[in-house]
Amino acid sequence: MKRRIALALVTVLACGMVLTGCGNKEEGGQAQTGESVEETETPAENDSNEEETEAEAPAENDTDNAEGPVIGLSMHCSSSFFDGVISGVEKYVEENGGRIINVDGRSDANYQMGVIEDFIAQDVDAVIYCPVDAVAATPALKLLKNAEIPVINVDSAVEAYDMIDAFIATDNYEAGFISGEALVKNNPEGGKVAILDYPINDAAVQRATGFYDAIKDHGFEVVAQLEAGVTPDKGKSVAEDVMQAHPDLTAIFVICDDSAQGAYAAIKSSGLDVSLYSVNGGPESKAAFREDGVDGVWKCSPAQSPETIGYKGAEAAYKLINGEEIEKEIFIPSFAIDATNVEQYPGDWQ
């Protein structure tokens, strides 16, 4: 009964909100492994249309044990990291039955709000969610709470932490700290550093904070801290600007491999003696480590395991659906990956 009341409330609220529904196509693009919001209009409880709806969805989004739970899955944007998270969720659902409705957030908080509203309209059993914006996520979380739908927050924490049921992520502070430790080890004399961050994202903030704490008492000066998004193009343009303003930089730290890939290209084109540090241990940094070796520009990228995050997120969701108790926080440890050990970690992710 409460779920049905919540559906009515969603309808009323939707009329009062200005949601474009088109998202940020330049950064997020189309949903990578799921249907768009417009393509998921049929509520899950309409059994007569379920077969048709599933037929229209991409194959990887169709884990079709109709007797199992329906999981709403929305990541911040399309990226190799979030592909790994999605893969982990899919693996658990394939092992345990159920169905996934996966729509990425397109790096647009308003668009992702519409995604969450659509999940509620489809009567999903739980939501696994990485917010585009930690603060802007609050209205969506209120709707989910009113609809009595459990929420598993992954990768980057929401501000309204009391409104989620669990948070599962890499220990992002530790990952940033490990990257900073590598810089200190490689440059014991210190130097000038730029930090390229993404302040609306809690995971990025934790990484930048950990990095700074690792280097702050070791002779380093942070001459610039700039927002560089999570795409190669943005990372490249910001890195170019910061190197033009500070050609005597020792290193650049970037909060993720995606934008660090752009900074890597900018450093190589500049001809300057600038080193690159990041977080992810993903396919971008691994490719550079293998190609360039220990003398390359890209020096260290502490590892994440997105498949583990996704798998544990789905496991937590199923436990909540079944009325079981779970831990509120699960942090996945990080460790350094660089040119000296990259061959120990084959594949895109570990």
VOBA-1610 file (N, C-alpha, C; in pm, whole numbers, padded with zeros to 5 digits, always signed):
BEGIN
Met+00082-00120+00000Met+00000+00000+00000Met+00086+00125+00000Lys+00189+00128+00087Lys+00277+00245+00092Lys+00348+00266-00039Arg+00386+00155-00109Arg+00454+00166-00236Arg+00363+00234-00338Arg+00233+00202-00335Arg+00140+00263-00430Arg+00121+00412-00401Ile+00115+00449-00271Ile+00106+00590-00234Ile+00228+00665-00285Ala+00344+00602-00273Ala+00468+00665-00318Ala+00465+00691-00467Leu+00404+00600-00545Leu+00396+00620-00689Leu+00313+00744-00722Ala+00206+00763-00646Ala+00126+00883-00667Ala+00205+01008-00634Leu+00282+01001-00527Leu+00364+01116-00487Leu+00466+01149-00594Val+00527+01048-00656Val+00623+01071-00762Val+00561+01148-00877Thr+00437+01109-00912Thr+00369+01176-01022Thr+00349+01323-00993Val+00306+01355-00870Val+00283+01494-00832Val+00413+01573-00835Leu+00519+01515-00777Leu+00647+01584-00772Leu+00705+01606-00911Ala+00686+01509-00998Ala+00743+01520-01132Ala+00684+01637-01208Cys+00557+01667-01182Cys+00493+01779-01249Cys+00553+01912-01208Gly+00611+01918-01088Gly+00665+02043-01037Gly+00812+02061-01063Met+00878+01965-01130Met+01023+01971-01150Met+01054+01996-01296Val+01161+02066-01321Val+01206+02092-01457Val+01317+01994-01488Leu+01284+01884-01554Leu+01381+01781-01588Leu+01385+01770-01739Thr+01502+01792-01797Thr+01513+01789-01942Thr+01505+01648-01996Gly+01557+01548-01919Gly+01554+01410-01966Gly+01656+01380-02073Cys+01732+01481-02118Cys+01828+01455-02225Cys+01968+01436-02173Gly+01996+01477-02049Gly+02127+01454-01987Gly+02237+01532-02053Asn+02360+01504-02007Asn+02480+01565-02061Asn+02541+01467-02160Lys+02501+01478-02286Lys+02543+01379-02384Lys+02690+01387-02414Glu+02750+01504-02396Glu+02892+01517-02424Glu+02976+01437-02327Glu+02935+01432-02199Glu+03013+01357-02101Glu+02958+01217-02081Gly+02824+01204-02070Gly+02769+01075-02031Gly+02725+00990-02148Gly+02667+01055-02253Gly+02621+00979-02368Gly+02501+00893-02332Gln+02471+00801-02420Gln+02360+00710-02396Gln+02395+00610-02288Ala+02294+00557-02222Ala+02319+00454-02122Ala+02394+00339-02186Gln+02506+00299-02124Gln+02596+00206-02191Gln+02544+00064-02195Thr+02483+00020-02087Thr+02437-00119-02086Thr+02290-00130-02048Gly+02215-00019-02052Gly+02075-00028-02015Gly+01992+00062-02102Glu+01860+00049-02089Glu+01772+00130-02169Glu+01765+00270-02115Ser+01724+00366-02198Ser+01709+00504-02151Ser+01585+00514-02066Val+01569+00629-01997Val+01450+00648-01914Val+01325+00636-01999Glu+01331+00691-02119Glu+01214+00687-02205Glu+01177+00545-02243Glu+01273+00454-02243Glu+01249+00318-02287Glu+01203+00227-02173Thr+01188+00280-02052Thr+01154+00194-01939Thr+01029+00245-01870Glu+00927+00276-01950Glu+00808+00336-01895Glu+00714+00233-01832Thr+00722+00108-01871Thr+00628+00008-01823Thr+00664-00037-01683Pro+00578-00018-01583Pro+00609-00064-01448Pro+00634-00214-01445Ala+00723-00256-01353Ala+00762-00397-01347Ala+00645-00488-01312Glu+00542-00430-01239Glu+00433-00517-01197Glu+00337-00550-01311Asn+00349-00487-01426Asn+00262-00516-01539Asn+00313-00641-01610Asp+00270-00757-01562Asp+00324-00884-01612Asp+00293-00906-01759Ser+00182-00850-01806Ser+00144-00875-01945Ser+00242-00814-02042Asn+00313-00708-02001Asn+00407-00641-02090Asn+00551-00672-02057Glu+00577-00755-01957Glu+00714-00778-01912Glu+00800-00838-02022Glu+00744-00936-02097Glu+00824-01003-02200Glu+00864-00905-02309Glu+00771-00816-02349Glu+00801-00718-02452Glu+00907-00620-02406Thr+00897-00573-02281Thr+00995-00478-02228Thr+01133-00539-02224Glu+01145-00663-02179Glu+01275-00728-02171Glu+01333-00752-02310Ala+01247-00777-02409Ala+01297-00801-02544Ala+01361-00676-02602Glu+01311-00558-02563Glu+01364-00434-02616Glu+01496-00396-02551Ala+01524-00446-02431Ala+01645-00408-02359Ala+01767-00478-02417Pro+01887-00416-02408Pro+02009-00483-02452Pro+02030-00613-02375Ala+02096-00710-02438Ala+02109-00843-02379Ala+02176-00840-02244Glu+02279-00753-02228Glu+02351-00753-02102Glu+02269-00695-01987Asn+02157-00633-02021Asn+02072-00576-01919Asn+01958-00671-01884Asp+01956-00789-01946Asp+01841-00878-01935Asp+01881-01006-01862Thr+01890-00997-01729Thr+01907-01117-01647Thr+01767-01158-01605Asp+01710-01257-01673Asp+01565-01267-01685Asp+01500-01373-01599Asn+01549-01395-01476Asn+01474-01478-01382Asn+01362-01393-01322Ala+01243-01403-01380Ala+01133-01314-01341Ala+01091-01334-01196Glu+01129-01448-01136Glu+01090-01476-00999Glu+01179-01404-00898Gly+01295-01356-00941Gly+01388-01292-00850Gly+01364-01143-00839Pro+01446-01075-00757Pro+01430-00931-00738Pro+01460-00851-00864Val+01403-00732-00871Val+01435-00636-00976Val+01522-00527-00915Ile+01642-00508-00971Ile+01739-00413-00917Ile+01752-00294-01011Gly+01727-00174-00961Gly+01756-00052-01035Gly+01902-00016-01016Leu+01973+00008-01124Leu+02117+00032-01120Leu+02149+00159-01196Ser+02206+00259-01127Ser+02242+00385-01194Ser+02378+00432-01146Met+02473+00434-01238Met+02606+00485-01209Met+02617+00631-01252His+02720+00697-01204His+02743+00839-01231His+02744+00869-01381Cys+02813+00784-01458Cys+02828+00807-01602Cys+02878+00678-01665Ser+02900+00681-01795Ser+02960+00568-01864Ser+03112+00577-01855Ser+03176+00472-01806Ser+03322+00469-01798Ser+03365+00324-01781Ser+03494+00297-01803Ser+03543+00160-01785Ser+03528+00116-01640Phe+03546+00210-01544Phe+03529+00175-01404Phe+03386+00130-01376Phe+03289+00209-01420Phe+03150+00174-01393Phe+03107+00052-01472Asp+03169+00027-01587Asp+03144-00100-01656Asp+03181-00217-01564Gly+03293-00200-01490Gly+03334-00304-01397Gly+03235-00322-01284Val+03183-00211-01228Val+03081-00220-01123Val+02958-00294-01175Ile+02913-00255-01293Ile+02795-00318-01354Ile+02819-00466-01374Ser+02939-00502-01420Ser+02973-00643-01440Ser+02963-00721-01310Gly+03008-00661-01199Gly+02998-00728-01069Gly+02854-00750-01026Val+02769-00649-01049Val+02626-00664-01017Val+02565-00774-01103Glu+02596-00771-01232Glu+02541-00872-01323Glu+02582-01013-01281Lys+02706-01028-01241Lys+02754-01160-01199Lys+02673-01213-01082Tyr+02649-01127-00982Tyr+02573-01173-00865Tyr+02430-01206-00904Val+02368-01124-00987Val+02229-01148-01026Val+02219-01276-01110Glu+02316-01299-01197Glu+02316-01422-01276Glu+02326-01546-01185Glu+02401-01534-01078Glu+02419-01646-00985Glu+02297-01669-00897Asn+02221-01562-00871Asn+02115-01571-00770Asn+01975-01544-00822Gly+01962-01514-00952Gly+01832-01487-01009Gly+01790-01343-00992Gly+01704-01296-01081Gly+01657-01159-01074Gly+01675-01087-01206Arg+01654-00956-01202Arg+01661-00874-01323Arg+01719-00738-01289Ile+01797-00682-01381Ile+01859-00551-01363Ile+01798-00452-01462Ile+01765-00333-01414Ile+01732-00220-01501Ile+01844-00119-01483Asn+01929-00105-01583Asn+02051-00026-01571Asn+02044+00099-01659Val+02050+00217-01598Val+02051+00344-01672Val+02156+00435-01609Asp+02258+00474-01686Asp+02361+00559-01626Asp+02313+00703-01610Gly+02382+00777-01524Gly+02338+00912-01488Gly+02381+01021-01583Arg+02462+00987-01684Arg+02507+01083-01785Arg+02575+01206-01727Ser+02632+01194-01609Ser+02699+01307-01542Ser+02605+01426-01525Asp+02478+01401-01511Asp+02376+01506-01503Asp+02282+01473-01386Ala+02290+01552-01279Ala+02212+01522-01159Ala+02061+01527-01185Asn+02015+01621-01268Asn+01872+01629-01299Asn+01827+01506-01377Tyr+01907+01464-01472Tyr+01874+01344-01549Tyr+01868+01222-01456Gln+01966+01211-01366Gln+01967+01095-01277Gln+01847+01096-01182Met+01800+01215-01146Met+01678+01223-01065Met+01561+01158-01140Gly+01553+01184-01269Gly+01449+01121-01349Gly+01465+00971-01356Val+01589+00924-01359Val+01616+00780-01359Val+01560+00717-01232Ile+01586+00780-01117Ile+01538+00726-00989Ile+01386+00727-00984Glu+01324+00833-01032Glu+01178+00837-01037Glu+01123+00722-01122Asp+01192+00694-01230Asp+01147+00586-01318Asp+01163+00450-01249Phe+01272+00432-01174Phe+01288+00308-01098Phe+01172+00289-01002Ile+01132+00396-00933Ile+01021+00387-00838Ile+00892+00351-00911Ala+00869+00414-01027Ala+00749+00384-01105Ala+00746+00238-01149Gln+00864+00180-01170Gln+00871+00039-01212Gln+00871-00057-01093Asp+00861-00001-00972Asp+00848-00084-00852Asp+00967-00178-00831Val+01089-00123-00850Val+01207-00206-00828Val+01216-00245-00681Asp+01288-00352-00653Asp+01301-00402-00517Asp+01416-00337-00440Ala+01515-00286-00510Ala+01628-00216-00448Ala+01698-00134-00555Val+01774-00033-00510Val+01850+00052-00602Val+01997+00050-00562Ile+02083+00026-00659Ile+02228+00038-00642Ile+02269+00163-00719Tyr+02338+00256-00652Tyr+02336+00395-00696Tyr+02469+00463-00669Cys+02531+00520-00773Cys+02644+00611-00755Cys+02598+00749-00800Pro+02586+00846-00710Pro+02526+00974-00746Pro+02617+01060-00832Val+02557+01135-00922Val+02631+01237-00997Val+02680+01345-00903Asp+02594+01386-00811Asp+02623+01496-00719Asp+02578+01453-00579Ala+02670+01457-00483Ala+02641+01408-00348Ala+02526+01484-00283Val+02520+01615-00304Val+02416+01699-00243Val+02285+01688-00320Ala+02293+01696-00452Ala+02173+01693-00535Ala+02101+01559-00530Ala+02168+01457-00477Ala+02106+01325-00465Ala+01996+01320-00359Thr+01993+01416-00267Thr+01902+01409-00152Thr+01754+01396-00190Pro+01701+01476-00285Pro+01559+01458-00319Pro+01527+01318-00371Ala+01617+01259-00449Ala+01595+01123-00498Ala+01593+01024-00382Leu+01682+01043-00286Leu+01686+00953-00171Leu+01558+00963-00088Lys+01502+01083-00078Lys+01377+01100-00005Lys+01264+01022-00074Leu+01260+01030-00207Leu+01157+00955-00280Leu+01173+00805-00259Leu+01297+00758-00263Leu+01321+00615-00242Leu+01283+00571-00101Lys+01312+00655-00005Lys+01276+00623+00134Lys+01125+00618+00151Asn+01054+00715+00091Asn+00908+00715+00098Asn+00849+00591+00031Ala+00916+00543-00074Ala+00870+00424-00145Ala+00915+00295-00078Glu+00992+00307+00031Glu+01043+00192+00106Glu+01128+00099+00019Ile+01211+00161-00065Ile+01302+00088-00152Ile+01443+00099-00094Pro+01509-00012-00061Pro+01645-00007-00007Pro+01742+00054-00107Val+01842+00128-00054Val+01940+00196-00138Val+02081+00152-00098Ile+02155+00100-00196Ile+02296+00069-00178Ile+02375+00174-00254Asn+02443+00260-00181Asn+02524+00368-00237Asn+02665+00312-00261Val+02713+00319-00386Val+02845+00265-00417Val+02938+00375-00467Asp+03067+00355-00445Asp+03179+00434-00498Asp+03191+00572-00435Ser+03089+00657-00446Ser+03097+00794-00396Ser+02978+00823-00306Ala+03005+00867-00185Ala+02899+00880-00084Ala+02806+00997-00110Val+02679+00978-00080Val+02582+01086-00081Val+02599+01171+00044Glu+02550+01294+00040Glu+02557+01379+00159Glu+02459+01330+00266Ala+02338+01293+00224Ala+02235+01247+00319Ala+02262+01101+00354Tyr+02369+01081+00428Tyr+02420+00946+00454Tyr+02322+00862+00536Asp+02239+00926+00617Asp+02144+00852+00699Asp+02027+00797+00617Met+02018+00836+00490Met+01906+00793+00406Met+01942+00674+00318Ile+02063+00623+00331Ile+02101+00503+00256Ile+02110+00385+00352Asp+02105+00266+00296Asp+02112+00145+00378Asp+02254+00090+00388Ala+02336+00117+00287Ala+02475+00070+00290Ala+02558+00153+00195Phe+02687+00165+00227Phe+02783+00232+00140Phe+02899+00137+00115Ile+02928+00113-00014Ile+03034+00018-00052Ile+03125+00088-00152Ala+03254+00093-00119Ala+03347+00168-00203Ala+03490+00128-00175Thr+03579+00166-00265Thr+03722+00164-00236Thr+03748+00258-00119Asp+03849+00228-00039Asp+03894+00325+00062Asp+03964+00437-00015Asn+03888+00537-00055Asn+03937+00639-00146Asn+04044+00728-00083Tyr+04031+00756+00046Tyr+04136+00833+00113Tyr+04268+00756+00109Glu+04261+00626+00138Glu+04381+00543+00135Glu+04443+00541-00005Ala+04359+00531-00109Ala+04409+00528-00246Ala+04484+00656-00280Gly+04425+00771-00244Gly+04495+00897-00268Gly+04624+00908-00189Phe+04623+00859-00066Phe+04742+00863+00018Phe+04853+00778-00043Ile+04819+00660-00095Ile+04919+00572-00157Ile+04983+00641-00277Ser+04901+00711-00356Ser+04955+00784-00471Ser+05051+00893-00425Gly+05014+00963-00319Gly+05103+01066-00265Gly+05232+01008-00211Glu+05223+00893-00145Glu+05344+00826-00095Glu+05440+00792-00209Ala+05385+00749-00322Ala+05470+00718-00438Ala+05541+00843-00488Leu+05471+00956-00491Leu+05535+01082-00531Leu+05649+01118-00437Val+05626+01107-00307Val+05730+01139-00209Val+05851+01047-00227Lys+05826+00919-00250Lys+05936+00824-00269Lys+06017+00858-00394Asn+05949+00897-00501Asn+06017+00926-00627Asn+06083+01063-00630Asn+06038+01153-00542Asn+06091+01290-00540Asn+06117+01334-00396Pro+06216+01278-00330Pro+06240+01309-00189Pro+06277+01456-00165Glu+06318+01526-00271Glu+06353+01667-00257Glu+06232+01759-00262Gly+06112+01704-00291Gly+05992+01785-00300Gly+05975+01848-00437Gly+05891+01951-00446Gly+05868+02019-00573Gly+05728+02079-00579Lys+05693+02129-00698Lys+05563+02193-00719Lys+05465+02092-00780Val+05343+02094-00728Val+05243+01994-00765Val+05111+02062-00799Ala+05040+02008-00898Ala+04903+02049-00927Ala+04810+01931-00900Ile+04694+01961-00842Ile+04592+01860-00816Ile+04472+01889-00905Leu+04435+01791-00986Leu+04316+01804-01071Leu+04206+01720-01008Asp+04104+01788-00956Asp+04003+01719-00875Asp+03865+01728-00937Tyr+03765+01687-00860Tyr+03624+01686-00904Tyr+03539+01703-00779Pro+03526+01828-00730Pro+03477+01851-00593Pro+03332+01814-00565Ile+03249+01793-00667Ile+03110+01754-00638Ile+03098+01606-00606Asn+03209+01533-00620Asn+03208+01388-00601Asn+03287+01353-00477Asp+03222+01287-00380Asp+03286+01259-00252Asp+03410+01170-00267Ala+03405+01070-00356Ala+03520+00983-00375Ala+03640+01063-00421Ala+03617+01156-00513Ala+03725+01241-00564Ala+03782+01329-00453Val+03695+01382-00370Val+03740+01466-00259Val+03827+01386-00163Gln+03784+01264-00132Gln+03862+01179-00042Gln+04000+01147-00100Arg+04006+01121-00229Arg+04135+01091-00293Arg+04228+01212-00289Ala+04175+01328-00324Ala+04258+01449-00322Ala+04307+01480-00181Thr+04221+01458-00081Thr+04260+01482+00058Thr+04369+01386+00101Gly+04353+01258+00068Gly+04455+01159+00102Gly+04588+01190+00036Phe+04585+01228-00090Phe+04708+01264-00162Phe+04779+01381-00094Tyr+04700+01486-00064Tyr+04760+01604-00002Tyr+04820+01570+00134Asp+04750+01490+00214Asp+04801+01455+00346Asp+04932+01376+00337Ala+04948+01297+00230Ala+05070+01218+00215Ala+05191+01305+00179Ile+05168+01418+00110Ile+05282+01498+00060Ile+05308+01626+00141Lys+05215+01665+00228Lys+05218+01801+00283Lys+05340+01831+00369Asp+05401+01735+00429Asp+05517+01759+00516Asp+05648+01715+00452His+05650+01712+00318His+05768+01657+00249His+05823+01752+00143Gly+05806+01880+00163Gly+05869+01978+00075Gly+05795+02004-00055Phe+05667+01968-00063Phe+05589+01992-00184Phe+05499+02114-00168Glu+05485+02189-00276Glu+05396+02305-00279Glu+05287+02280-00382Val+05161+02285-00338Val+05049+02272-00431Val+05022+02410-00492Val+05062+02426-00618Val+05052+02557-00683Val+04919+02577-00753Ala+04843+02469-00773Ala+04711+02480-00835Ala+04627+02359-00797Gln+04500+02384-00769Gln+04403+02276-00749Gln+04279+02312-00828Leu+04254+02238-00937Leu+04153+02276-01035Leu+04057+02161-01063Glu+03933+02194-01093Glu+03834+02093-01130Glu+03863+02048-01273Ala+03875+01916-01292Ala+03909+01863-01425Ala+03814+01753-01470Gly+03698+01742-01406Gly+03599+01646-01451Gly+03646+01502-01446Val+03582+01419-01527Val+03612+01275-01528Val+03625+01224-01671Thr+03662+01311-01764Thr+03678+01270-01902Thr+03818+01306-01952Pro+03871+01230-02049Pro+04004+01262-02103Pro+04014+01403-02161Asp+03911+01449-02230Asp+03917+01581-02292Asp+03933+01691-02188Lys+03855+01682-02080Lys+03864+01784-01976Lys+03999+01775-01904Gly+04043+01653-01876Gly+04173+01636-01812Gly+04285+01693-01895Lys+04278+01675-02025Lys+04382+01726-02115Lys+04385+01878-02116Ser+04268+01940-02131Ser+04265+02087-02141Ser+04310+02153-02011Val+04269+02098-01896Val+04308+02157-01769Val+04458+02136-01744Ala+04509+02018-01777Ala+04652+01993-01760Ala+04735+02086-01849Glu+04690+02108-01970Glu+04761+02202-02060Glu+04766+02342-02000Asp+04654+02386-01945Asp+04649+02519-01885Asp+04741+02530-01764Val+04740+02427-01678Val+04819+02436-01557Val+04969+02428-01587Met+05007+02353-01690Met+05149+02347-01726Met+05196+02475-01793Gln+05106+02541-01866Gln+05141+02670-01925Gln+05164+02774-01816Ala+05081+02768-01711Ala+05095+02864-01600Ala+05212+02828-01508His+05244+02699-01501His+05350+02653-01409His+05441+02553-01481Pro+05527+02599-01570Pro+05612+02507-01647Pro+05717+02436-01563Asp+05733+02478-01436Asp+05831+02414-01348Asp+05767+02310-01255Leu+05651+02260-01293Leu+05584+02157-01214Leu+05671+02032-01202Thr+05660+01970-01086Thr+05721+01837-01068Thr+05622+01728-01104Ala+05496+01745-01067Ala+05397+01638-01087Ala+05256+01693-01092Ile+05169+01615-01152Ile+05025+01640-01152Ile+04956+01517-01093Phe+04866+01540-00999Phe+04782+01433-00945Phe+04641+01452-00998Val+04583+01344-01053Val+04447+01348-01107Val+04364+01242-01034Ile+04239+01275-01002Ile+04160+01190-00913Ile+04113+01059-00976Cys+04120+01044-01109Cys+04084+00916-01170Cys+04159+00898-01302Asp+04171+00774-01344Asp+04246+00743-01466Asp+04180+00801-01591Asp+04048+00817-01589Asp+03980+00867-01708Asp+04031+01006-01746Ser+04024+01100-01651Ser+04076+01233-01679Ser+04228+01236-01681Ala+04291+01145-01606Ala+04438+01137-01609Ala+04488+01096-01747Gln+04408+01021-01821Gln+04448+00983-01956Gln+04469+01109-02042Gly+04383+01208-02025Gly+04400+01334-02098Gly+04522+01410-02050Ala+04544+01410-01917Ala+04663+01477-01863Ala+04790+01410-01913Tyr+04787+01279-01925Tyr+04901+01203-01978Tyr+04936+01250-02119Ala+04834+01262-02204Ala+04857+01309-02341Ala+04913+01451-02342Ala+04861+01536-02253Ala+04908+01674-02247Ala+05054+01682-02203Ile+05092+01602-02105Ile+05231+01603-02056Ile+05325+01554-02165Lys+05289+01446-02233Lys+05375+01391-02337Lys+05392+01490-02453Ser+05287+01564-02484Ser+05296+01663-02593Ser+05377+01786-02553Ser+05378+01817-02424Ser+05444+01940-02377Ser+05596+01932-02382Gly+05649+01813-02368Gly+05794+01799-02360Gly+05852+01836-02225Leu+05766+01869-02128Leu+05812+01906-01994Leu+05841+01781-01911Asp+05925+01798-01810Asp+05959+01688-01720Asp+05861+01687-01603Val+05739+01641-01631Val+05631+01637-01532Val+05584+01493-01518Ser+05571+01447-01395Ser+05523+01312-01368Ser+05373+01314-01338Leu+05309+01200-01359Leu+05164+01189-01342Leu+05131+01080-01239Tyr+05039+01114-01148Tyr+04990+01021-01045Tyr+04838+01028-01047Ser+04773+00916-01019Ser+04627+00912-01026Ser+04574+00806-00931Val+04446+00770-00947Val+04383+00661-00874Val+04296+00583-00972Asn+04296+00454-00964Asn+04207+00359-01032Asn+04276+00228-01059Gly+04403+00232-01106Gly+04466+00108-01150Gly+04386+00042-01260Gly+04333+00126-01351Gly+04247+00077-01457Gly+04319+00059-01589Pro+04245+00034-01696Pro+04307+00004-01825Pro+04392+00117-01881Glu+04356+00242-01850Glu+04430+00356-01904Glu+04571+00363-01847Ser+04582+00359-01714Ser+04714+00366-01651Ser+04795+00240-01678Lys+04731+00125-01677Lys+04803+00000-01702Lys+04866-00002-01841Ala+04793+00050-01940Ala+04847+00054-02076Ala+04972+00141-02081Ala+04970+00255-02010Ala+05086+00343-02008Ala+05203+00279-01936Phe+05177+00212-01825Phe+05284+00144-01751Phe+05353+00041-01840Arg+05272-00037-01913Arg+05328-00142-01997Arg+05406-00085-02115Glu+05354+00022-02173Glu+05418+00079-02292Glu+05545+00156-02259Asp+05542+00235-02150Asp+05651+00329-02122Asp+05755+00276-02024Gly+05716+00179-01939Gly+05810+00128-01840Gly+05835+00224-01725Val+05938+00195-01647Val+05964+00272-01524Val+06005+00416-01550Asp+06052+00446-01671Asp+06092+00584-01703Asp+05979+00665-01764Gly+05859+00609-01769Gly+05747+00679-01830Gly+05692+00792-01746Val+05603+00870-01806Val+05540+00985-01741Val+05449+00941-01626Trp+05366+00838-01652Trp+05265+00794-01555Trp+05334+00703-01453Lys+05335+00744-01328Lys+05417+00677-01227Lys+05341+00579-01137Cys+05218+00613-01100Cys+05147+00528-01004Cys+04997+00553-01011Ser+04919+00445-00999Ser+04773+00455-00992Ser+04721+00347-00898Pro+04699+00379-00771Pro+04648+00279-00676Pro+04518+00214-00723Ala+04507+00086-00693Ala+04405+00002-00755Ala+04268+00016-00692Gln+04168+00007-00778Gln+04032-00019-00738Gln+03989-00153-00797Ser+03888-00213-00736Ser+03830-00336-00790Ser+03680-00314-00807Pro+03641-00253-00918Pro+03499-00220-00937Pro+03407-00341-00940Glu+03457-00454-00993Glu+03373-00574-00995Glu+03341-00621-00853Thr+03438-00608-00763Thr+03413-00644-00623Thr+03309-00550-00563Ile+03320-00420-00592Ile+03222-00324-00542Ile+03082-00358-00590Gly+03069-00387-00720Gly+02937-00422-00775Gly+02882-00551-00718Tyr+02967-00651-00706Tyr+02923-00781-00654Tyr+02875-00768-00510Lys+02953-00698-00428Lys+02915-00680-00288Lys+02793-00590-00275Gly+02779-00494-00368Gly+02660-00410-00368Gly+02534-00490-00394Ala+02540-00581-00492Ala+02424-00666-00522Ala+02396-00762-00407Glu+02502-00816-00349Glu+02485-00906-00234Glu+02414-00835-00120Ala+02455-00710-00091Ala+02390-00633+00015Ala+02245-00604-00019Ala+02217-00572-00144Ala+02079-00544-00186Ala+01990-00666-00164Tyr+02037-00783-00201Tyr+01957-00904-00186Tyr+01932-00936-00038Lys+02033-00913+00045Lys+02014-00937+00188Lys+01907-00844+00245Leu+01910-00718+00203Leu+01809-00622+00251Leu+01670-00662+00203Ile+01660-00703+00078Ile+01530-00745+00024Ile+01475-00863+00104Asn+01566-00950+00150Asn+01525-01068+00226Asn+01511-01042+00376Gly+01525-00915+00416Gly+01507-00880+00557Gly+01626-00910+00645Glu+01743-00934+00586Glu+01863-00963+00664Glu+01936-00835+00702Glu+02012-00840+00809Glu+02094-00728+00851Glu+02225-00727+00773Ile+02275-00606+00745Ile+02402-00593+00673Ile+02487-00485+00740Glu+02615-00484+00705Glu+02702-00377+00752Glu+02668-00248+00679Lys+02675-00137+00751Lys+02646-00007+00689Lys+02755+00033+00591Glu+02881+00003+00623Glu+02994+00044+00540Glu+03085-00075+00508Ile+03120-00086+00382Ile+03219-00185+00339Ile+03321-00113+00252Phe+03447-00110+00296Phe+03552-00044+00221Phe+03649-00148+00165Ile+03675-00136+00035Ile+03765-00228-00035Ile+03906-00167-00031Pro+04006-00238+00025Pro+04142-00182+00034Pro+04202-00154-00104Ser+04295-00058-00107Ser+04366-00025-00229Ser+04513-00063-00215Phe+04585-00064-00328Phe+04729-00091-00327Phe+04789-00030-00454Ala+04917-00003-00452Ala+04983+00065-00563Ala+05000-00027-00683Ile+04969+00026-00802Ile+05007-00038-00928Ile+05095+00061-01005Asp+05206+00011-01056Asp+05297+00094-01135Asp+05368+00006-01237Ala+05467+00061-01303Ala+05535-00013-01409Ala+05611-00133-01357Thr+05646-00134-01228Thr+05725-00245-01173Thr+05641-00368-01143Asn+05510-00352-01126Asn+05428-00468-01087Asn+05304-00488-01174Val+05289-00408-01281Val+05165-00412-01359Val+05138-00550-01419Glu+05243-00626-01450Glu+05220-00758-01510Glu+05159-00857-01412Gln+05158-00824-01284Gln+05093-00910-01186Gln+04941-00895-01189Tyr+04892-00793-01261Tyr+04750-00762-01262Tyr+04698-00753-01405Pro+04689-00867-01474Pro+04642-00868-01612Pro+04493-00831-01620Gly+04451-00794-01737Gly+04312-00756-01755Gly+04291-00609-01724Asp+04170-00561-01751Asp+04139-00420-01729Asp+04140-00384-01582Trp+04084-00474-01499Trp+04069-00446-01356Trp+04114-00565-01276Gln+04130-00545-01145Gln+04173-00652-01058Gln+04063-00682-00955
//
